[in-house]
Amino acid sequence: MAADLIRARPGQRILDAGCGVGGPMRAIAAHSRANIVGITINEYQVNRARLHNKKAGLDSLCEVVCGNFLEMPFAAESFDGAYSIEATCHAPKLEDVYAEIFRVLKPGSLYVSYEWVTTDKYRAEDPKHVEIIQGIERGDALPGLRRWSDVAETARKVGFEVVEEKDLARSPALPWWTRLKMGRIGYWRNHIVITVLAALGVAPRGLSKCTRCSARLPIISQGAAIPGSSLPCT
């Protein structure tokens, strides 16, 4: 996971660039016991992240700041590592956010990024490829998907040394949503259990609606994958 890739350790200060409501932040803090500082421009996400951090008993390890990751309110060379998960793809210019992350990292620190990009299989002249890419851009509110090669080139341009690149969508990997598929029996079992837990106040109200959404997920997410070997994005 990201914590291992950046070698996060207890006592270190790690940046989560574009933390959202802090799911990865809490997982990485619990796994590494490092101090995670997340930044998001959305005040609602800041409040939700802080609430979830406290509920998880991780508020002593997780700090959430409301701000722009293009102009972060942190001193230069003040972090021991950094990561971003499906976040910097929202930046209008990748060079700007990478340069800012580079600025706040201590020399020799590691940064890992997990992002949507188009692969070398993407063909701009193929209407089906264009339709799928545009669907992802609209669905995730992205300014435009970048080529995988542009990401590494931009990182080098701002001063990073690229240690490793990996396409997590390549064979034998299956489309990400296949991990969430379930049969009819599994669906109804989960739905009944969650409905009962919600009625007892153990699970949040409305959670049972999520099980209905997950059952339809392979249909609504089909824009994120192309059958066969013509996958244009990852």
C-alpha positions as CSV (number, residue, x, y, z in Angstrom):
1,M,0.0,0.0,0.0
2,A,1.0,3.7,-0.2
3,A,2.4,3.7,3.4
4,D,4.9,0.9,2.5
5,L,5.8,2.5,-0.8
6,I,6.8,5.8,0.9
7,R,8.2,3.9,3.9
8,A,6.1,5.7,6.4
9,R,7.1,5.2,10.0
10,P,5.9,6.2,13.4
11,G,6.7,9.8,14.2
12,Q,7.0,10.9,10.6
13,R,4.9,13.7,9.1
14,I,3.2,12.5,5.9
15,L,1.2,14.6,3.4
16,D,-2.0,13.5,1.9
17,A,-2.5,15.8,-1.1
18,G,-6.2,16.0,-1.8
19,C,-7.4,13.9,1.1
20,G,-11.2,14.1,0.6
21,V,-13.0,12.7,3.6
22,G,-9.8,10.9,4.6
23,G,-10.4,7.2,3.9
24,P,-6.8,6.5,2.8
25,M,-5.5,8.8,5.5
26,R,-7.0,6.7,8.3
27,A,-5.9,3.5,6.7
28,I,-2.3,4.7,6.3
29,A,-2.2,6.2,9.8
30,A,-3.5,3.0,11.4
31,H,-1.0,0.9,9.4
32,S,2.1,3.0,9.8
33,R,1.3,5.1,13.0
34,A,2.8,8.0,11.1
35,N,1.3,11.5,11.5
36,I,-0.8,12.2,8.4
37,V,-1.7,15.8,7.4
38,G,-4.4,15.9,4.7
39,I,-5.4,18.9,2.7
40,T,-8.6,19.4,0.7
41,I,-10.2,22.6,-0.7
42,N,-13.7,21.4,0.3
43,E,-14.8,22.6,3.8
44,Y,-17.5,19.9,4.0
45,Q,-14.9,17.2,3.4
46,V,-12.7,18.7,6.1
47,N,-15.5,18.5,8.6
48,R,-16.5,15.0,7.6
49,A,-12.9,13.8,7.7
50,R,-12.4,15.2,11.2
51,L,-15.6,13.5,12.4
52,H,-14.5,10.1,10.9
53,N,-11.0,10.5,12.3
54,K,-12.4,11.0,15.8
55,K,-14.8,8.1,15.5
56,A,-11.9,5.8,14.4
57,G,-9.8,7.0,17.3
58,L,-7.2,8.3,14.9
59,D,-7.6,12.1,15.4
60,S,-4.3,12.2,17.2
61,L,-2.5,10.9,14.1
62,C,-4.7,12.6,11.4
63,E,-4.8,16.3,10.8
64,V,-7.0,17.9,8.1
65,V,-6.4,21.3,6.6
66,C,-8.8,23.3,4.4
67,G,-6.7,24.7,1.5
68,N,-5.6,24.5,-2.1
69,F,-3.0,21.9,-2.9
70,L,-1.6,24.3,-5.5
71,E,-0.7,26.8,-2.8
72,M,-0.3,24.8,0.4
73,P,0.1,26.6,3.7
74,F,3.1,24.5,4.7
75,A,6.8,25.3,5.0
76,A,9.3,24.0,2.5
77,E,10.9,20.7,3.3
78,S,8.5,20.0,6.2
79,F,7.2,16.5,5.2
80,D,8.9,13.1,5.4
81,G,6.8,11.7,2.6
82,A,3.6,12.3,0.6
83,Y,0.9,10.5,-1.4
84,S,-2.1,11.4,-3.5
85,I,-4.9,9.0,-4.5
86,E,-7.1,10.0,-7.4
87,A,-6.5,13.7,-6.5
88,T,-3.9,15.4,-8.6
89,C,-5.8,14.5,-11.7
90,H,-8.2,17.3,-10.7
91,A,-5.5,19.9,-11.0
92,P,-5.8,22.2,-14.1
93,K,-2.0,21.9,-14.5
94,L,-0.2,18.8,-13.2
95,E,3.1,20.7,-13.1
96,D,1.8,23.1,-10.6
97,V,0.6,20.6,-8.0
98,Y,3.7,18.4,-8.5
99,A,6.0,21.4,-8.0
100,E,4.1,22.3,-4.8
101,I,4.4,18.7,-3.4
102,F,8.1,18.7,-4.3
103,R,8.5,22.0,-2.4
104,V,7.1,20.7,0.9
105,L,9.0,17.4,0.9
106,K,12.3,16.9,2.6
107,P,15.2,16.0,0.3
108,G,15.3,12.3,-0.4
109,S,11.6,11.8,0.7
110,L,9.3,9.6,-1.4
111,Y,6.0,10.5,-3.0
112,V,3.5,8.1,-4.5
113,S,0.6,9.0,-6.7
114,Y,-2.4,6.8,-7.9
115,E,-4.3,8.4,-10.7
116,W,-6.5,8.1,-13.7
117,V,-4.5,8.3,-16.9
118,T,-4.8,7.2,-20.5
119,T,-2.6,4.3,-21.6
120,D,-0.7,3.7,-24.8
121,K,-3.7,1.8,-26.0
122,Y,-5.9,4.9,-26.2
123,R,-6.7,5.9,-29.7
124,A,-8.1,9.4,-30.1
125,E,-9.5,8.5,-33.5
126,D,-11.6,5.6,-32.0
127,P,-15.1,7.0,-31.2
128,K,-15.6,4.3,-28.5
129,H,-12.4,5.2,-26.8
130,V,-13.3,8.9,-26.9
131,E,-16.8,8.2,-25.5
132,I,-15.4,6.2,-22.6
133,I,-12.7,8.7,-21.7
134,Q,-15.2,11.6,-21.8
135,G,-17.5,9.6,-19.6
136,I,-14.8,9.2,-17.0
137,E,-13.9,12.9,-17.2
138,R,-17.6,14.0,-16.7
139,G,-18.3,11.4,-14.0
140,D,-15.2,12.3,-12.0
141,A,-15.3,16.1,-12.8
142,L,-11.8,16.0,-14.3
143,P,-10.3,18.7,-16.5
144,G,-9.1,16.0,-18.9
145,L,-7.3,12.7,-18.6
146,R,-3.6,12.9,-19.1
147,R,-1.3,10.3,-20.8
148,W,0.6,8.0,-18.5
149,S,3.9,9.2,-20.1
150,D,3.1,12.8,-19.4
151,V,2.8,12.1,-15.7
152,A,6.3,10.8,-15.4
153,E,7.7,13.5,-17.6
154,T,6.0,16.2,-15.5
155,A,7.3,14.7,-12.3
156,R,10.9,14.8,-13.6
157,K,10.4,18.3,-14.9
158,V,9.7,19.7,-11.4
159,G,12.6,17.8,-9.8
160,F,11.4,14.4,-8.9
161,E,13.4,11.2,-9.7
162,V,10.9,8.6,-11.0
163,V,11.7,5.4,-9.1
164,E,8.9,3.2,-10.3
165,E,5.8,3.2,-12.6
166,K,3.1,0.6,-12.6
167,D,-0.1,0.1,-14.6
168,L,-2.5,-1.6,-12.1
169,A,-5.1,-2.2,-14.9
170,R,-2.9,-4.5,-17.0
171,S,-3.6,-8.2,-17.3
172,P,-4.2,-10.3,-15.3
173,A,-6.0,-7.5,-13.4
174,L,-9.8,-7.5,-13.7
175,P,-11.9,-4.3,-13.9
176,W,-12.0,-2.7,-10.5
177,W,-15.8,-3.1,-10.1
178,T,-15.6,-6.9,-10.3
179,R,-14.4,-6.9,-6.7
180,L,-17.8,-5.4,-5.7
181,K,-20.0,-7.8,-7.7
182,M,-22.2,-10.2,-5.7
183,G,-24.8,-12.8,-6.5
184,R,-28.5,-12.5,-5.7
185,I,-28.2,-14.5,-2.5
186,G,-25.2,-12.4,-1.3
187,Y,-27.0,-9.2,-2.1
188,W,-30.2,-10.0,-0.2
189,R,-28.2,-11.4,2.7
190,N,-26.2,-8.2,3.0
191,H,-29.3,-6.0,2.5
192,I,-31.3,-7.8,5.3
193,V,-28.3,-7.6,7.7
194,I,-27.7,-4.0,7.0
195,T,-31.4,-3.1,7.3
196,V,-31.6,-4.7,10.7
197,L,-28.4,-3.1,11.9
198,A,-29.7,0.3,10.8
199,A,-33.0,-0.3,12.5
200,L,-31.1,-1.1,15.8
201,G,-29.0,2.0,15.4
202,V,-25.8,0.0,15.0
203,A,-25.3,1.0,11.3
204,P,-26.0,4.6,9.9
205,R,-29.5,5.2,8.6
206,G,-29.8,5.0,4.8
207,L,-26.9,2.6,4.5
208,S,-29.2,-0.1,3.1
209,K,-29.5,2.1,0.0
210,C,-25.8,1.6,-0.7
211,T,-26.4,-2.1,-1.1
212,R,-28.9,-1.4,-3.9
213,C,-26.4,0.9,-5.5
214,S,-23.6,-1.7,-5.4
215,A,-25.8,-4.3,-7.1
216,R,-26.2,-1.9,-10.1
217,L,-22.5,-0.9,-10.0
218,P,-21.3,-3.0,-13.0
219,I,-23.9,-1.3,-15.2
220,I,-23.3,2.3,-14.2
221,S,-19.5,1.9,-14.2
222,Q,-19.1,0.3,-17.6
223,G,-17.7,3.6,-18.9
224,A,-14.6,2.9,-16.9
225,A,-13.5,-0.2,-18.9
226,I,-13.5,-1.6,-22.4
227,P,-14.0,-5.3,-23.0
228,G,-11.0,-7.3,-24.2
229,S,-7.5,-5.9,-24.5
230,S,-8.3,-2.4,-25.7
231,L,-8.3,-0.7,-22.3
232,P,-7.5,3.0,-22.9
233,C,-7.3,4.2,-19.3
234,T,-6.2,3.1,-15.9
